[in-house]
Amino acid sequence: MTLKGARERRVRTGGVELCVAELGDPRQPTVVLVHGYPDSMEVWSEVAVRLADRFHVVLYDVRGHGRSTAPRPLRGGFTLPKLTDDFMAVVDAVSPDRPVHLVGHDWGSVQSWEFVTVGRTKGRIASFTSMSGPSLDHFGHWIGARVKRPTPRRVGQLLGQGARSWYVYLLHAPALPELAWRGPLGKRWPRILERAEKVPAGAHPAASLPSDAAHGAWLYRDNVRARLRRPRPDAFAHAPVQLITPLGDAFLSERLYDDLDTWVPRLTRRALPAGHWIPRTRPDQVAAWIDEFVTSVEDGRPETKATGRHADRFGGQLVLVTGAGSGIGRATAFAFAEAGARVVAVDRDAEAAARTAELSRLIGAPEAWAETADVSDEQAMEKLAERVHTAYGVLDVLVNNAGIGLAGSFFTTTTEDWRKVLDVNLWGVIHGCRLFGARMAERGQGGHIVNVASAAAYQPSRALPAYSTSKAAVLMLSECLRAELAGQDIGVTAICPGLVNTNITATARFTGVDAAEESRRRQRSARLYGLRNYPPEKVADAVLDAVTRNRAVVPVTPEARGAHLLSRFMPGTLRRLARLNPNP
Ligand SMILES: NC(=O)c1ccc[n+]([C@@H]2O[C@H](COP(=O)([O-])OP(=O)(O)OC[C@H]3O[C@@H](n4cnc5c(N)ncnc54)[C@H](O)[C@@H]3O)[C@@H](O)[C@H]2O)c1
């Protein structure tokens, strides 16, 4: 298969002929993409096209794969020093004068670790981005440390990785992998990937190349046992490294990288919820992280700016928060900004949204924008979605937070009051989920939707019938949507805070009383919320945690957690409590 728009050449080295493809302007920094097993350079096609307008992108079929020839004899033809010879030959051909930015996936990453830790490549590699393929030397030391000092935790880590490595043992068996790939496995491979990894149907190159996969067994046989038994003691990286870890990798445990800082002086960590084949399933995110890292190294600052918790997870992601002009929304926008996300701050109050965006940039967001919209206005939301998708892209995280307070008994709540609170608190969330969620699902690269409900969603009261109803609806909407979107790797979370010290009390409406009494009640609840003094920043932390852990329902504040437990195990008690407290 030829990569669309690519220029091709053949590079001869050590008795093989390598097929090399190039995209983009050769005057730009060169990014070399090295594929894994059982793939060919095609595995990078989606990432390569996304990088080609800013970089000189180079791909090659590893010896014995795709359209590169195989060494003869096969045994001993795939050793790491020989693979390093190939890499050097390619780099000498495509970028003789400037060091290249190396990117490897799976076995492409395993071999790239060799390239970036041996002396003869010094000065030829500007940076290395590693995905799903550890250094065999580091892996050898990792095993050694756990065998020498076997605490229960370390033994657990060893057993965990051992169980994930079943295929490595099989690949060492003589003839078996060759027979399997040329027979049933070769035929079923695309279906296996489609089911287990959600790699789009027909999108995997190995589908047509079972003989490559058979050759590739020699990658394991020629290297794995020897290196794991005798890892090199000086396998230090001589270039900055970006490690991208897919958290759902069936073959590699995240724990493998615990000791990596020892070997890599300049390390940037990234993580994303996805399976092993991220170049296929998450090309937008992978390309964005490569772009950001390569650019920062070229600019002379190899470490990322963001220092906040979860910077590994949200750096560079596009996050939109509604109601971002105040309280929980503003704190959430700031927490994402601190983690290095690109933030869209939406509020009906234009000035407040602009202030949030401005401060987000100061805090660490590489980019932040303010947008004015009333979430209850369907047309305004449609226009907002159109603007956001065209100007900034498809969201990685959507936080439907905008909401208003409404207190007062059922019979003092007018239909107009009902409409208002449902329009903002429920319809606002529906519009957000529909307009932004649809594009997320259509893109097919995962994402997350957070809906800010409330403890009032599961805690009945005679004081907040309309508000509680709106929040209960948001909670159930979130649960239903979570079920619907699970198959597309889009998580949905309902956040349920208790009393949080924000401005909500100042704007909440109190029904059935005159203006003076309403003002008194506002002041009284503001005092109560102030005394409780639970900061919105803690809710923001809970939002980021919930997204990283893909949690369904998250009560925040002790009283919200307590009420949640009661609602599940002692609902009668909660109902009795609901009869108290008529005046909020
Ligand atoms: N503060 C609490 O105790 C508490 C408890 C549980 C749930 N919540 C929920 O948290 C969310 C945020 O509330 P907060 O406490 O931060 O309140 P807040 O009043 O401090 O902030 C709400 C923000 O949303 C904006 N907003 C309101 N209506 C809007 C609309 N129609 N379109 C666009 N923007 C709009 C406001 O301008 C404001 O900037 C709400 O959904 C609220 O129901 C708050």
The ligand as a Gaussian input file, in Angstrom:
#p B3LYP/6-31G(d) Opt

LIG

0 1
 N      -22.665000      26.217000      44.768000
 C      -23.233000      25.121000      45.169000
 O      -23.418000      24.911000      46.374000
 C      -23.653000      24.078000      44.174000
 C      -24.043000      22.841000      44.673000
 C      -24.426000      21.871000      43.779000
 C      -24.442000      22.112000      42.431000
 N      -24.070000      23.331000      41.959000
 C      -24.125000      23.552000      40.519000
 O      -22.869000      23.981000      40.085000
 C      -23.010000      24.727000      38.897000
 C      -22.207000      26.000000      39.001000
 O      -22.728000      26.785000      40.045000
 P      -21.877000      27.792000      40.926000
 O      -22.161000      27.440000      42.326000
 O      -20.493000      27.826000      40.466000
 O      -22.663000      29.133000      40.598000
 P      -22.185000      30.587000      40.162000
 O      -23.411000      31.407000      40.164000
 O      -21.014000      31.028000      40.980000
 O      -21.678000      30.383000      38.665000
 C      -22.563000      30.060000      37.632000
 C      -22.077000      30.684000      36.338000
 O      -22.948000      30.217000      35.300000
 C      -23.321000      31.331000      34.515000
 N      -24.650000      31.073000      33.957000
 C      -25.810000      31.025000      34.612000
 N      -26.799000      30.793000      33.749000
 C      -26.252000      30.710000      32.527000
 C      -26.768000      30.507000      31.226000
 N      -28.079000      30.366000      31.025000
 N      -25.915000      30.464000      30.208000
 C      -24.604000      30.629000      30.389000
 N      -24.054000      30.848000      31.593000
 C      -24.874000      30.888000      32.651000
 C      -23.327000      32.512000      35.429000
 O      -23.176000      33.733000      34.716000
 C      -22.143000      32.204000      36.326000
 O      -20.952000      32.731000      35.807000
 C      -24.501000      24.945000      38.717000
 O      -25.005000      24.007000      37.768000
 C      -25.047000      24.637000      40.078000
 O      -26.402000      24.213000      40.028000
 C      -23.682000      24.330000      42.819000

